[in-house]
Amino acid sequence: STSDTQKPTEKKSPELITEKNDISNEDIVAMAKKDAQGLQIEATGLKQQTDVAYTISKHKNLVSKEKSVKAEELSSKANSLSEGPVRQSTLKEATELKREALKNAEQAVAAYTIAKETENSALQKQKAADVALKYSQEIESAIQQNSPDETQKKLAELNEFIEKQKKESADRTMSASVSKIVETKRLESAQQEKLAQKTQDDLQSLQEDVGALRYQ
């Protein structure tokens, strides 16, 4: 009879045994690709940060050189002037330009340092993204070849690799935070030293002015 007739069953790739039975092979492939895409997005973001940092460094370095040249021109001009308000004003402007030139030079170095760090991180992240992509392709291939054992093996390797990447990223973040704190303290100390030196210079200048008044 028609009811006794059995329809031929379609051959399907065996579903992987996972913690959740509702996860299909398609879901597993999608998750593996998502892991690879996540690393690729991070790598691309780091590359963009690198480009920005290099651009800032180049700009700050250019500004520093321009201000240095202008400061030297004003210093030469001031030296050719006789003592008076104009000479003092010119020297003051030259000093301010030298200070701005130094500040921009320091910012250029800082931006360059950041660029090198992010460039290295981008390279490492790109390598990780390439490895993860290869894993996702191997997982998809294993599923297509009906090899659940190989798929489970590659999936476990991918999961282990992703966890390792997360740990390394967390370690780098913590290391960067510590370095930032150390650098902040160093800059604070340098600023205090500059302030102390300026106070001493101002005091010496005041003493010289008082001494000069005594002989007038």
Salt bridges, closest charged atoms under 4 A:
GLU42 OE1 - LYS125 NZ 3.13
GLU83 OE1 - ARG87 NH1 3.24
GLU96 OE1 - ARG99 NH1 2.60
GLU100 OE1 - LYS67 NZ 2.75
GLU119 OE1 - LYS116 NZ 3.47
GLU138 OE2 - LYS134 NZ 2.56
GLU138 OE1 - LYS154 NZ 3.26
GLU140 OE1 - LYS33 NZ 3.55
GLU157 OE1 - LYS154 NZ 3.68
GLU163 OE2 - LYS166 NZ 3.72
ASP171 OD2 - LYS167 NZ 3.13
GLU183 OE2 - ARG186 NH2 2.63
GLU188 OE1 - LYS185 NZ 3.95
ASP202 OD2 - LYS198 NZ 3.12
